[in-house]
Amino acid sequence: MSKKILYITIFILVLILGFVFYWYSYRLEQIRKECYKEAYNKPAFRFVSNEDLYKQCLLSKGIK
């Protein structure tokens, strides 16, 4: 019985660590790549720079 509990505990820890990695690392990097492509593949307007478009995109997706 104790081996079963150990395996379940390890499995749950791996799931939690995987989710934390996804949420704080991989997901953020994908959002940044998407916003970079969106902002820098468009011509900038006269009063709005590509940098501002990039920051607006990040803010719209919840990243400061």
PDBQT receptor file of N, H, CA, C and O in Angstrom, charges set to zero:
ATOM      1  N   MET A   1       0.820  -1.205   0.000  1.00  0.00    +0.000 N 
ATOM      2  CA  MET A   1       0.000   0.000   0.000  1.00  0.00    +0.000 C 
ATOM      3  C   MET A   1       0.857   1.260   0.000  1.00  0.00    +0.000 C 
ATOM      4  O   MET A   1       0.493   2.250  -0.634  1.00  0.00    +0.000 OA
ATOM      5  N   SER A   2       1.974   1.240   0.690  1.00  0.00    +0.000 N 
ATOM      6  H   SER A   2       2.270   0.435   1.205  1.00  0.00    +0.000 HD
ATOM      7  CA  SER A   2       2.803   2.437   0.777  1.00  0.00    +0.000 C 
ATOM      8  C   SER A   2       3.494   2.746  -0.547  1.00  0.00    +0.000 C 
ATOM      9  O   SER A   2       3.733   3.912  -0.861  1.00  0.00    +0.000 OA
ATOM     10  N   LYS A   3       3.825   1.689  -1.347  1.00  0.00    +0.000 N 
ATOM     11  H   LYS A   3       3.631   0.742  -1.092  1.00  0.00    +0.000 HD
ATOM     12  CA  LYS A   3       4.424   1.937  -2.654  1.00  0.00    +0.000 C 
ATOM     13  C   LYS A   3       3.415   2.618  -3.576  1.00  0.00    +0.000 C 
ATOM     14  O   LYS A   3       3.776   3.488  -4.367  1.00  0.00    +0.000 OA
ATOM     15  N   LYS A   4       2.177   2.224  -3.471  1.00  0.00    +0.000 N 
ATOM     16  H   LYS A   4       1.883   1.517  -2.828  1.00  0.00    +0.000 HD
ATOM     17  CA  LYS A   4       1.128   2.820  -4.304  1.00  0.00    +0.000 C 
ATOM     18  C   LYS A   4       0.969   4.301  -3.967  1.00  0.00    +0.000 C 
ATOM     19  O   LYS A   4       0.837   5.134  -4.865  1.00  0.00    +0.000 OA
ATOM     20  N   ILE A   5       0.980   4.627  -2.688  1.00  0.00    +0.000 N 
ATOM     21  H   ILE A   5       1.087   3.951  -1.959  1.00  0.00    +0.000 HD
ATOM     22  CA  ILE A   5       0.866   6.025  -2.267  1.00  0.00    +0.000 C 
ATOM     23  C   ILE A   5       2.093   6.814  -2.729  1.00  0.00    +0.000 C 
ATOM     24  O   ILE A   5       1.964   7.966  -3.143  1.00  0.00    +0.000 OA
ATOM     25  N   LEU A   6       3.273   6.211  -2.664  1.00  0.00    +0.000 N 
ATOM     26  H   LEU A   6       3.378   5.275  -2.328  1.00  0.00    +0.000 HD
ATOM     27  CA  LEU A   6       4.488   6.863  -3.124  1.00  0.00    +0.000 C 
ATOM     28  C   LEU A   6       4.406   7.168  -4.617  1.00  0.00    +0.000 C 
ATOM     29  O   LEU A   6       4.747   8.273  -5.038  1.00  0.00    +0.000 OA
ATOM     30  N   TYR A   7       3.963   6.214  -5.416  1.00  0.00    +0.000 N 
ATOM     31  H   TYR A   7       3.686   5.316  -5.074  1.00  0.00    +0.000 HD
ATOM     32  CA  TYR A   7       3.839   6.418  -6.854  1.00  0.00    +0.000 C 
ATOM     33  C   TYR A   7       2.809   7.494  -7.187  1.00  0.00    +0.000 C 
ATOM     34  O   TYR A   7       3.021   8.311  -8.084  1.00  0.00    +0.000 OA
ATOM     35  N   ILE A   8       1.713   7.489  -6.472  1.00  0.00    +0.000 N 
ATOM     36  H   ILE A   8       1.541   6.826  -5.744  1.00  0.00    +0.000 HD
ATOM     37  CA  ILE A   8       0.677   8.508  -6.694  1.00  0.00    +0.000 C 
ATOM     38  C   ILE A   8       1.217   9.885  -6.324  1.00  0.00    +0.000 C 
ATOM     39  O   ILE A   8       0.970  10.855  -7.041  1.00  0.00    +0.000 OA
ATOM     40  N   THR A   9       1.942   9.986  -5.228  1.00  0.00    +0.000 N 
ATOM     41  H   THR A   9       2.143   9.198  -4.646  1.00  0.00    +0.000 HD
ATOM     42  CA  THR A   9       2.525  11.252  -4.798  1.00  0.00    +0.000 C 
ATOM     43  C   THR A   9       3.537  11.767  -5.814  1.00  0.00    +0.000 C 
ATOM     44  O   THR A   9       3.540  12.953  -6.144  1.00  0.00    +0.000 OA
ATOM     45  N   ILE A  10       4.389  10.884  -6.307  1.00  0.00    +0.000 N 
ATOM     46  H   ILE A  10       4.386   9.921  -6.039  1.00  0.00    +0.000 HD
ATOM     47  CA  ILE A  10       5.370  11.278  -7.310  1.00  0.00    +0.000 C 
ATOM     48  C   ILE A  10       4.674  11.725  -8.584  1.00  0.00    +0.000 C 
ATOM     49  O   ILE A  10       5.072  12.722  -9.187  1.00  0.00    +0.000 OA
ATOM     50  N   PHE A  11       3.652  11.009  -8.999  1.00  0.00    +0.000 N 
ATOM     51  H   PHE A  11       3.329  10.199  -8.509  1.00  0.00    +0.000 HD
ATOM     52  CA  PHE A  11       2.897  11.366 -10.193  1.00  0.00    +0.000 C 
ATOM     53  C   PHE A  11       2.259  12.748 -10.049  1.00  0.00    +0.000 C 
ATOM     54  O   PHE A  11       2.311  13.555 -10.977  1.00  0.00    +0.000 OA
ATOM     55  N   ILE A  12       1.668  13.018  -8.907  1.00  0.00    +0.000 N 
ATOM     56  H   ILE A  12       1.626  12.363  -8.153  1.00  0.00    +0.000 HD
ATOM     57  CA  ILE A  12       1.033  14.316  -8.666  1.00  0.00    +0.000 C 
ATOM     58  C   ILE A  12       2.086  15.429  -8.654  1.00  0.00    +0.000 C 
ATOM     59  O   ILE A  12       1.840  16.506  -9.197  1.00  0.00    +0.000 OA
ATOM     60  N   LEU A  13       3.232  15.194  -8.056  1.00  0.00    +0.000 N 
ATOM     61  H   LEU A  13       3.432  14.319  -7.615  1.00  0.00    +0.000 HD
ATOM     62  CA  LEU A  13       4.304  16.191  -8.049  1.00  0.00    +0.000 C 
ATOM     63  C   LEU A  13       4.814  16.478  -9.454  1.00  0.00    +0.000 C 
ATOM     64  O   LEU A  13       5.070  17.632  -9.796  1.00  0.00    +0.000 OA
ATOM     65  N   VAL A  14       4.962  15.440 -10.268  1.00  0.00    +0.000 N 
ATOM     66  H   VAL A  14       4.753  14.502  -9.990  1.00  0.00    +0.000 HD
ATOM     67  CA  VAL A  14       5.399  15.639 -11.644  1.00  0.00    +0.000 C 
ATOM     68  C   VAL A  14       4.366  16.448 -12.418  1.00  0.00    +0.000 C 
ATOM     69  O   VAL A  14       4.730  17.328 -13.198  1.00  0.00    +0.000 OA
ATOM     70  N   LEU A  15       3.089  16.161 -12.213  1.00  0.00    +0.000 N 
ATOM     71  H   LEU A  15       2.794  15.446 -11.580  1.00  0.00    +0.000 HD
ATOM     72  CA  LEU A  15       2.031  16.930 -12.868  1.00  0.00    +0.000 C 
ATOM     73  C   LEU A  15       2.074  18.398 -12.453  1.00  0.00    +0.000 C 
ATOM     74  O   LEU A  15       1.955  19.287 -13.296  1.00  0.00    +0.000 OA
ATOM     75  N   ILE A  16       2.240  18.647 -11.170  1.00  0.00    +0.000 N 
ATOM     76  H   ILE A  16       2.336  17.924 -10.486  1.00  0.00    +0.000 HD
ATOM     77  CA  ILE A  16       2.287  20.021 -10.672  1.00  0.00    +0.000 C 
ATOM     78  C   ILE A  16       3.508  20.754 -11.231  1.00  0.00    +0.000 C 
ATOM     79  O   ILE A  16       3.396  21.898 -11.672  1.00  0.00    +0.000 OA
ATOM     80  N   LEU A  17       4.659  20.108 -11.213  1.00  0.00    +0.000 N 
ATOM     81  H   LEU A  17       4.750  19.179 -10.855  1.00  0.00    +0.000 HD
ATOM     82  CA  LEU A  17       5.862  20.746 -11.746  1.00  0.00    +0.000 C 
ATOM     83  C   LEU A  17       5.745  20.989 -13.248  1.00  0.00    +0.000 C 
ATOM     84  O   LEU A  17       6.212  22.014 -13.745  1.00  0.00    +0.000 OA
ATOM     85  N   GLY A  18       5.135  20.068 -13.967  1.00  0.00    +0.000 N 
ATOM     86  H   GLY A  18       4.756  19.236 -13.563  1.00  0.00    +0.000 HD
ATOM     87  CA  GLY A  18       4.913  20.265 -15.395  1.00  0.00    +0.000 C 
ATOM     88  C   GLY A  18       3.999  21.440 -15.669  1.00  0.00    +0.000 C 
ATOM     89  O   GLY A  18       4.256  22.231 -16.577  1.00  0.00    +0.000 OA
ATOM     90  N   PHE A  19       2.929  21.562 -14.890  1.00  0.00    +0.000 N 
ATOM     91  H   PHE A  19       2.720  20.920 -14.153  1.00  0.00    +0.000 HD
ATOM     92  CA  PHE A  19       2.011  22.679 -15.051  1.00  0.00    +0.000 C 
ATOM     93  C   PHE A  19       2.685  24.005 -14.731  1.00  0.00    +0.000 C 
ATOM     94  O   PHE A  19       2.496  24.990 -15.445  1.00  0.00    +0.000 OA
ATOM     95  N   VAL A  20       3.469  24.033 -13.662  1.00  0.00    +0.000 N 
ATOM     96  H   VAL A  20       3.622  23.233 -13.082  1.00  0.00    +0.000 HD
ATOM     97  CA  VAL A  20       4.180  25.261 -13.281  1.00  0.00    +0.000 C 
ATOM     98  C   VAL A  20       5.161  25.660 -14.370  1.00  0.00    +0.000 C 
ATOM     99  O   VAL A  20       5.248  26.842 -14.702  1.00  0.00    +0.000 OA
ATOM    100  N   PHE A  21       5.899  24.720 -14.936  1.00  0.00    +0.000 N 
ATOM    101  H   PHE A  21       5.828  23.760 -14.666  1.00  0.00    +0.000 HD
ATOM    102  CA  PHE A  21       6.812  25.027 -16.028  1.00  0.00    +0.000 C 
ATOM    103  C   PHE A  21       6.047  25.588 -17.220  1.00  0.00    +0.000 C 
ATOM    104  O   PHE A  21       6.453  26.592 -17.806  1.00  0.00    +0.000 OA
ATOM    105  N   TYR A  22       4.949  24.946 -17.576  1.00  0.00    +0.000 N 
ATOM    106  H   TYR A  22       4.620  24.130 -17.101  1.00  0.00    +0.000 HD
ATOM    107  CA  TYR A  22       4.156  25.418 -18.709  1.00  0.00    +0.000 C 
ATOM    108  C   TYR A  22       3.653  26.833 -18.464  1.00  0.00    +0.000 C 
ATOM    109  O   TYR A  22       3.790  27.699 -19.328  1.00  0.00    +0.000 OA
ATOM    110  N   TRP A  23       3.076  27.070 -17.302  1.00  0.00    +0.000 N 
ATOM    111  H   TRP A  23       2.965  26.366 -16.601  1.00  0.00    +0.000 HD
ATOM    112  CA  TRP A  23       2.419  28.336 -17.028  1.00  0.00    +0.000 C 
ATOM    113  C   TRP A  23       3.399  29.497 -16.935  1.00  0.00    +0.000 C 
ATOM    114  O   TRP A  23       3.104  30.584 -17.432  1.00  0.00    +0.000 OA
ATOM    115  N   TYR A  24       4.554  29.297 -16.314  1.00  0.00    +0.000 N 
ATOM    116  H   TYR A  24       4.793  28.414 -15.910  1.00  0.00    +0.000 HD
ATOM    117  CA  TYR A  24       5.472  30.400 -16.067  1.00  0.00    +0.000 C 
ATOM    118  C   TYR A  24       6.628  30.492 -17.056  1.00  0.00    +0.000 C 
ATOM    119  O   TYR A  24       7.360  31.482 -17.042  1.00  0.00    +0.000 OA
ATOM    120  N   SER A  25       6.812  29.505 -17.899  1.00  0.00    +0.000 N 
ATOM    121  H   SER A  25       6.217  28.701 -17.910  1.00  0.00    +0.000 HD
ATOM    122  CA  SER A  25       7.936  29.558 -18.823  1.00  0.00    +0.000 C 
ATOM    123  C   SER A  25       7.489  29.385 -20.268  1.00  0.00    +0.000 C 
ATOM    124  O   SER A  25       7.582  30.321 -21.062  1.00  0.00    +0.000 OA
ATOM    125  N   TYR A  26       7.018  28.230 -20.604  1.00  0.00    +0.000 N 
ATOM    126  H   TYR A  26       6.943  27.470 -19.958  1.00  0.00    +0.000 HD
ATOM    127  CA  TYR A  26       6.697  27.923 -22.000  1.00  0.00    +0.000 C 
ATOM    128  C   TYR A  26       5.573  28.808 -22.533  1.00  0.00    +0.000 C 
ATOM    129  O   TYR A  26       5.688  29.338 -23.638  1.00  0.00    +0.000 OA
ATOM    130  N   ARG A  27       4.504  28.976 -21.783  1.00  0.00    +0.000 N 
ATOM    131  H   ARG A  27       4.411  28.545 -20.885  1.00  0.00    +0.000 HD
ATOM    132  CA  ARG A  27       3.351  29.773 -22.214  1.00  0.00    +0.000 C 
ATOM    133  C   ARG A  27       3.753  31.227 -22.450  1.00  0.00    +0.000 C 
ATOM    134  O   ARG A  27       3.375  31.822 -23.459  1.00  0.00    +0.000 OA
ATOM    135  N   LEU A  28       4.513  31.792 -21.528  1.00  0.00    +0.000 N 
ATOM    136  H   LEU A  28       4.820  31.309 -20.708  1.00  0.00    +0.000 HD
ATOM    137  CA  LEU A  28       4.939  33.179 -21.664  1.00  0.00    +0.000 C 
ATOM    138  C   LEU A  28       5.830  33.375 -22.886  1.00  0.00    +0.000 C 
ATOM    139  O   LEU A  28       5.716  34.377 -23.591  1.00  0.00    +0.000 OA
ATOM    140  N   GLU A  29       6.711  32.418 -23.131  1.00  0.00    +0.000 N 
ATOM    141  H   GLU A  29       6.804  31.603 -22.558  1.00  0.00    +0.000 HD
ATOM    142  CA  GLU A  29       7.593  32.523 -24.291  1.00  0.00    +0.000 C 
ATOM    143  C   GLU A  29       6.795  32.461 -25.589  1.00  0.00    +0.000 C 
ATOM    144  O   GLU A  29       7.117  33.178 -26.537  1.00  0.00    +0.000 OA
ATOM    145  N   GLN A  30       5.782  31.638 -25.654  1.00  0.00    +0.000 N 
ATOM    146  H   GLN A  30       5.521  31.055 -24.884  1.00  0.00    +0.000 HD
ATOM    147  CA  GLN A  30       4.954  31.548 -26.856  1.00  0.00    +0.000 C 
ATOM    148  C   GLN A  30       4.166  32.836 -27.073  1.00  0.00    +0.000 C 
ATOM    149  O   GLN A  30       4.015  33.279 -28.212  1.00  0.00    +0.000 OA
ATOM    150  N   ILE A  31       3.666  33.438 -26.010  1.00  0.00    +0.000 N 
ATOM    151  H   ILE A  31       3.788  33.078 -25.085  1.00  0.00    +0.000 HD
ATOM    152  CA  ILE A  31       2.944  34.703 -26.130  1.00  0.00    +0.000 C 
ATOM    153  C   ILE A  31       3.886  35.802 -26.615  1.00  0.00    +0.000 C 
ATOM    154  O   ILE A  31       3.518  36.606 -27.471  1.00  0.00    +0.000 OA
ATOM    155  N   ARG A  32       5.095  35.836 -26.071  1.00  0.00    +0.000 N 
ATOM    156  H   ARG A  32       5.394  35.183 -25.375  1.00  0.00    +0.000 HD
ATOM    157  CA  ARG A  32       6.067  36.851 -26.506  1.00  0.00    +0.000 C 
ATOM    158  C   ARG A  32       6.413  36.686 -27.978  1.00  0.00    +0.000 C 
ATOM    159  O   ARG A  32       6.509  37.676 -28.704  1.00  0.00    +0.000 OA
ATOM    160  N   LYS A  33       6.603  35.447 -28.431  1.00  0.00    +0.000 N 
ATOM    161  H   LYS A  33       6.525  34.642 -27.841  1.00  0.00    +0.000 HD
ATOM    162  CA  LYS A  33       6.909  35.204 -29.849  1.00  0.00    +0.000 C 
ATOM    163  C   LYS A  33       5.757  35.662 -30.729  1.00  0.00    +0.000 C 
ATOM    164  O   LYS A  33       5.968  36.302 -31.759  1.00  0.00    +0.000 OA
ATOM    165  N   GLU A  34       4.538  35.332 -30.319  1.00  0.00    +0.000 N 
ATOM    166  H   GLU A  34       4.366  34.812 -29.482  1.00  0.00    +0.000 HD
ATOM    167  CA  GLU A  34       3.360  35.717 -31.096  1.00  0.00    +0.000 C 
ATOM    168  C   GLU A  34       3.230  37.238 -31.184  1.00  0.00    +0.000 C 
ATOM    169  O   GLU A  34       2.951  37.776 -32.255  1.00  0.00    +0.000 OA
ATOM    170  N   CYS A  35       3.430  37.924 -30.070  1.00  0.00    +0.000 N 
ATOM    171  H   CYS A  35       3.657  37.487 -29.200  1.00  0.00    +0.000 HD
ATOM    172  CA  CYS A  35       3.331  39.381 -30.062  1.00  0.00    +0.000 C 
ATOM    173  C   CYS A  35       4.458  40.014 -30.875  1.00  0.00    +0.000 C 
ATOM    174  O   CYS A  35       4.246  41.021 -31.550  1.00  0.00    +0.000 OA
ATOM    175  N   TYR A  36       5.645  39.433 -30.815  1.00  0.00    +0.000 N 
ATOM    176  H   TYR A  36       5.817  38.615 -30.267  1.00  0.00    +0.000 HD
ATOM    177  CA  TYR A  36       6.763  39.965 -31.600  1.00  0.00    +0.000 C 
ATOM    178  C   TYR A  36       6.446  39.879 -33.090  1.00  0.00    +0.000 C 
ATOM    179  O   TYR A  36       6.630  40.843 -33.833  1.00  0.00    +0.000 OA
ATOM    180  N   LYS A  37       5.971  38.719 -33.513  1.00  0.00    +0.000 N 
ATOM    181  H   LYS A  37       5.822  37.936 -32.910  1.00  0.00    +0.000 HD
ATOM    182  CA  LYS A  37       5.616  38.550 -34.928  1.00  0.00    +0.000 C 
ATOM    183  C   LYS A  37       4.509  39.518 -35.328  1.00  0.00    +0.000 C 
ATOM    184  O   LYS A  37       4.552  40.126 -36.398  1.00  0.00    +0.000 OA
ATOM    185  N   GLU A  38       3.521  39.650 -34.453  1.00  0.00    +0.000 N 
ATOM    186  H   GLU A  38       3.486  39.156 -33.584  1.00  0.00    +0.000 HD
ATOM    187  CA  GLU A  38       2.387  40.526 -34.743  1.00  0.00    +0.000 C 
ATOM    188  C   GLU A  38       2.807  41.991 -34.841  1.00  0.00    +0.000 C 
ATOM    189  O   GLU A  38       2.310  42.725 -35.695  1.00  0.00    +0.000 OA
ATOM    190  N   ALA A  39       3.712  42.413 -33.977  1.00  0.00    +0.000 N 
ATOM    191  H   ALA A  39       4.116  41.816 -33.283  1.00  0.00    +0.000 HD
ATOM    192  CA  ALA A  39       4.098  43.824 -33.931  1.00  0.00    +0.000 C 
ATOM    193  C   ALA A  39       5.132  44.190 -34.984  1.00  0.00    +0.000 C 
ATOM    194  O   ALA A  39       5.049  45.259 -35.589  1.00  0.00    +0.000 OA
ATOM    195  N   TYR A  40       6.094  43.323 -35.205  1.00  0.00    +0.000 N 
ATOM    196  H   TYR A  40       6.161  42.455 -34.713  1.00  0.00    +0.000 HD
ATOM    197  CA  TYR A  40       7.217  43.692 -36.066  1.00  0.00    +0.000 C 
ATOM    198  C   TYR A  40       7.052  43.259 -37.519  1.00  0.00    +0.000 C 
ATOM    199  O   TYR A  40       7.866  43.638 -38.361  1.00  0.00    +0.000 OA
ATOM    200  N   ASN A  41       6.040  42.491 -37.831  1.00  0.00    +0.000 N 
ATOM    201  H   ASN A  41       5.379  42.183 -37.147  1.00  0.00    +0.000 HD
ATOM    202  CA  ASN A  41       5.791  42.137 -39.233  1.00  0.00    +0.000 C 
ATOM    203  C   ASN A  41       4.812  43.098 -39.896  1.00  0.00    +0.000 C 
ATOM    204  O   ASN A  41       4.490  42.955 -41.075  1.00  0.00    +0.000 OA
ATOM    205  N   LYS A  42       4.348  44.066 -39.134  1.00  0.00    +0.000 N 
ATOM    206  H   LYS A  42       4.609  44.181 -38.176  1.00  0.00    +0.000 HD
ATOM    207  CA  LYS A  42       3.466  45.097 -39.677  1.00  0.00    +0.000 C 
ATOM    208  C   LYS A  42       4.246  46.397 -39.789  1.00  0.00    +0.000 C 
ATOM    209  O   LYS A  42       5.138  46.656 -38.981  1.00  0.00    +0.000 OA
ATOM    210  N   PRO A  43       3.923  47.208 -40.770  1.00  0.00    +0.000 N 
ATOM    211  CA  PRO A  43       4.572  48.530 -40.803  1.00  0.00    +0.000 C 
ATOM    212  C   PRO A  43       4.047  49.390 -39.644  1.00  0.00    +0.000 C 
ATOM    213  O   PRO A  43       2.860  49.349 -39.321  1.00  0.00    +0.000 OA
ATOM    214  N   ALA A  44       4.924  50.150 -39.038  1.00  0.00    +0.000 N 
ATOM    215  H   ALA A  44       5.888  50.183 -39.300  1.00  0.00    +0.000 HD
ATOM    216  CA  ALA A  44       4.526  51.000 -37.919  1.00  0.00    +0.000 C 
ATOM    217  C   ALA A  44       3.774  52.225 -38.443  1.00  0.00    +0.000 C 
ATOM    218  O   ALA A  44       4.077  52.760 -39.510  1.00  0.00    +0.000 OA
ATOM    219  N   PHE A  45       2.806  52.639 -37.673  1.00  0.00    +0.000 N 
ATOM    220  H   PHE A  45       2.560  52.204 -36.806  1.00  0.00    +0.000 HD
ATOM    221  CA  PHE A  45       2.076  53.846 -38.014  1.00  0.00    +0.000 C 
ATOM    222  C   PHE A  45       2.897  55.064 -37.614  1.00  0.00    +0.000 C 
ATOM    223  O   PHE A  45       3.927  54.945 -36.951  1.00  0.00    +0.000 OA
ATOM    224  N   ARG A  46       2.435  56.213 -38.018  1.00  0.00    +0.000 N 
ATOM    225  H   ARG A  46       1.598  56.310 -38.556  1.00  0.00    +0.000 HD
ATOM    226  CA  ARG A  46       3.194  57.433 -37.790  1.00  0.00    +0.000 C 
ATOM    227  C   ARG A  46       3.407  57.719 -36.296  1.00  0.00    +0.000 C 
ATOM    228  O   ARG A  46       4.501  58.116 -35.894  1.00  0.00    +0.000 OA
ATOM    229  N   PHE A  47       2.380  57.519 -35.485  1.00  0.00    +0.000 N 
ATOM    230  H   PHE A  47       1.492  57.196 -35.812  1.00  0.00    +0.000 HD
ATOM    231  CA  PHE A  47       2.464  57.887 -34.068  1.00  0.00    +0.000 C 
ATOM    232  C   PHE A  47       2.602  56.679 -33.152  1.00  0.00    +0.000 C 
ATOM    233  O   PHE A  47       2.735  56.839 -31.938  1.00  0.00    +0.000 OA
ATOM    234  N   VAL A  48       2.571  55.477 -33.712  1.00  0.00    +0.000 N 
ATOM    235  H   VAL A  48       2.462  55.347 -34.697  1.00  0.00    +0.000 HD
ATOM    236  CA  VAL A  48       2.680  54.266 -32.897  1.00  0.00    +0.000 C 
ATOM    237  C   VAL A  48       3.867  53.453 -33.417  1.00  0.00    +0.000 C 
ATOM    238  O   VAL A  48       3.897  53.050 -34.580  1.00  0.00    +0.000 OA
ATOM    239  N   SER A  49       4.829  53.224 -32.547  1.00  0.00    +0.000 N 
ATOM    240  H   SER A  49       4.804  53.552 -31.602  1.00  0.00    +0.000 HD
ATOM    241  CA  SER A  49       6.004  52.460 -32.968  1.00  0.00    +0.000 C 
ATOM    242  C   SER A  49       5.742  50.966 -32.832  1.00  0.00    +0.000 C 
ATOM    243  O   SER A  49       4.766  50.549 -32.209  1.00  0.00    +0.000 OA
ATOM    244  N   ASN A  50       6.618  50.174 -33.415  1.00  0.00    +0.000 N 
ATOM    245  H   ASN A  50       7.411  50.513 -33.921  1.00  0.00    +0.000 HD
ATOM    246  CA  ASN A  50       6.504  48.722 -33.284  1.00  0.00    +0.000 C 
ATOM    247  C   ASN A  50       6.660  48.297 -31.830  1.00  0.00    +0.000 C 
ATOM    248  O   ASN A  50       6.021  47.345 -31.382  1.00  0.00    +0.000 OA
ATOM    249  N   GLU A  51       7.503  48.998 -31.104  1.00  0.00    +0.000 N 
ATOM    250  H   GLU A  51       8.023  49.772 -31.467  1.00  0.00    +0.000 HD
ATOM    251  CA  GLU A  51       7.693  48.705 -29.681  1.00  0.00    +0.000 C 
ATOM    252  C   GLU A  51       6.390  48.902 -28.906  1.00  0.00    +0.000 C 
ATOM    253  O   GLU A  51       6.055  48.096 -28.037  1.00  0.00    +0.000 OA
ATOM    254  N   ASP A  52       5.658  49.968 -29.217  1.00  0.00    +0.000 N 
ATOM    255  H   ASP A  52       5.930  50.623 -29.923  1.00  0.00    +0.000 HD
ATOM    256  CA  ASP A  52       4.375  50.208 -28.559  1.00  0.00    +0.000 C 
ATOM    257  C   ASP A  52       3.355  49.136 -28.925  1.00  0.00    +0.000 C 
ATOM    258  O   ASP A  52       2.580  48.701 -28.073  1.00  0.00    +0.000 OA
ATOM    259  N   LEU A  53       3.349  48.710 -30.182  1.00  0.00    +0.000 N 
ATOM    260  H   LEU A  53       3.978  49.064 -30.874  1.00  0.00    +0.000 HD
ATOM    261  CA  LEU A  53       2.440  47.634 -30.595  1.00  0.00    +0.000 C 
ATOM    262  C   LEU A  53       2.760  46.345 -29.849  1.00  0.00    +0.000 C 
ATOM    263  O   LEU A  53       1.858  45.619 -29.433  1.00  0.00    +0.000 OA
ATOM    264  N   TYR A  54       4.048  46.066 -29.683  1.00  0.00    +0.000 N 
ATOM    265  H   TYR A  54       4.782  46.656 -30.020  1.00  0.00    +0.000 HD
ATOM    266  CA  TYR A  54       4.487  44.878 -28.950  1.00  0.00    +0.000 C 
ATOM    267  C   TYR A  54       4.018  44.937 -27.491  1.00  0.00    +0.000 C 
ATOM    268  O   TYR A  54       3.488  43.959 -26.963  1.00  0.00    +0.000 OA
ATOM    269  N   LYS A  55       4.215  46.078 -26.856  1.00  0.00    +0.000 N 
ATOM    270  H   LYS A  55       4.645  46.873 -27.285  1.00  0.00    +0.000 HD
ATOM    271  CA  LYS A  55       3.795  46.231 -25.461  1.00  0.00    +0.000 C 
ATOM    272  C   LYS A  55       2.279  46.136 -25.315  1.00  0.00    +0.000 C 
ATOM    273  O   LYS A  55       1.788  45.548 -24.352  1.00  0.00    +0.000 OA
ATOM    274  N   GLN A  56       1.538  46.705 -26.256  1.00  0.00    +0.000 N 
ATOM    275  H   GLN A  56       1.937  47.182 -27.039  1.00  0.00    +0.000 HD
ATOM    276  CA  GLN A  56       0.082  46.615 -26.219  1.00  0.00    +0.000 C 
ATOM    277  C   GLN A  56      -0.378  45.177 -26.360  1.00  0.00    +0.000 C 
ATOM    278  O   GLN A  56      -1.313  44.754 -25.680  1.00  0.00    +0.000 OA
ATOM    279  N   CYS A  57       0.262  44.430 -27.225  1.00  0.00    +0.000 N 
ATOM    280  H   CYS A  57       1.022  44.774 -27.777  1.00  0.00    +0.000 HD
ATOM    281  CA  CYS A  57      -0.084  43.032 -27.395  1.00  0.00    +0.000 C 
ATOM    282  C   CYS A  57       0.173  42.250 -26.117  1.00  0.00    +0.000 C 
ATOM    283  O   CYS A  57      -0.665  41.453 -25.698  1.00  0.00    +0.000 OA
ATOM    284  N   LEU A  58       1.328  42.472 -25.495  1.00  0.00    +0.000 N 
ATOM    285  H   LEU A  58       2.009  43.120 -25.836  1.00  0.00    +0.000 HD
ATOM    286  CA  LEU A  58       1.639  41.787 -24.231  1.00  0.00    +0.000 C 
ATOM    287  C   LEU A  58       0.617  42.126 -23.155  1.00  0.00    +0.000 C 
ATOM    288  O   LEU A  58       0.163  41.248 -22.421  1.00  0.00    +0.000 OA
ATOM    289  N   LEU A  59       0.257  43.406 -23.065  1.00  0.00    +0.000 N 
ATOM    290  H   LEU A  59       0.626  44.119 -23.661  1.00  0.00    +0.000 HD
ATOM    291  CA  LEU A  59      -0.724  43.811 -22.062  1.00  0.00    +0.000 C 
ATOM    292  C   LEU A  59      -2.085  43.180 -22.331  1.00  0.00    +0.000 C 
ATOM    293  O   LEU A  59      -2.790  42.797 -21.397  1.00  0.00    +0.000 OA
ATOM    294  N   SER A  60      -2.454  43.073 -23.601  1.00  0.00    +0.000 N 
ATOM    295  H   SER A  60      -1.881  43.384 -24.359  1.00  0.00    +0.000 HD
ATOM    296  CA  SER A  60      -3.764  42.482 -23.926  1.00  0.00    +0.000 C 
ATOM    297  C   SER A  60      -3.826  41.005 -23.573  1.00  0.00    +0.000 C 
ATOM    298  O   SER A  60      -4.909  40.456 -23.373  1.00  0.00    +0.000 OA
ATOM    299  N   LYS A  61      -2.662  40.360 -23.495  1.00  0.00    +0.000 N 
ATOM    300  H   LYS A  61      -1.782  40.806 -23.657  1.00  0.00    +0.000 HD
ATOM    301  CA  LYS A  61      -2.617  38.949 -23.153  1.00  0.00    +0.000 C 
ATOM    302  C   LYS A  61      -2.274  38.729 -21.681  1.00  0.00    +0.000 C 
ATOM    303  O   LYS A  61      -2.081  37.592 -21.250  1.00  0.00    +0.000 OA
ATOM    304  N   GLY A  62      -2.197  39.818 -20.908  1.00  0.00    +0.000 N 
ATOM    305  H   GLY A  62      -2.353  40.742 -21.258  1.00  0.00    +0.000 HD
ATOM    306  CA  GLY A  62      -2.013  39.701 -19.470  1.00  0.00    +0.000 C 
ATOM    307  C   GLY A  62      -0.581  39.687 -18.989  1.00  0.00    +0.000 C 
ATOM    308  O   GLY A  62      -0.318  39.279 -17.858  1.00  0.00    +0.000 OA
ATOM    309  N   ILE A  63       0.358  40.124 -19.823  1.00  0.00    +0.000 N 
ATOM    310  H   ILE A  63       0.144  40.456 -20.742  1.00  0.00    +0.000 HD
ATOM    311  CA  ILE A  63       1.768  40.164 -19.415  1.00  0.00    +0.000 C 
ATOM    312  C   ILE A  63       2.184  41.619 -19.303  1.00  0.00    +0.000 C 
ATOM    313  O   ILE A  63       1.938  42.416 -20.208  1.00  0.00    +0.000 OA
ATOM    314  N   LYS A  64       2.814  41.961 -18.195  1.00  0.00    +0.000 N 
ATOM    315  H   LYS A  64       3.014  41.313 -17.460  1.00  0.00    +0.000 HD
ATOM    316  CA  LYS A  64       3.272  43.328 -17.988  1.00  0.00    +0.000 C 
ATOM    317  C   LYS A  64       4.638  43.530 -18.555  1.00  0.00    +0.000 C 
ATOM    318  O   LYS A  64       5.185  44.630 -18.470  1.00  0.00    +0.000 OA
TER     319      LYS A  64
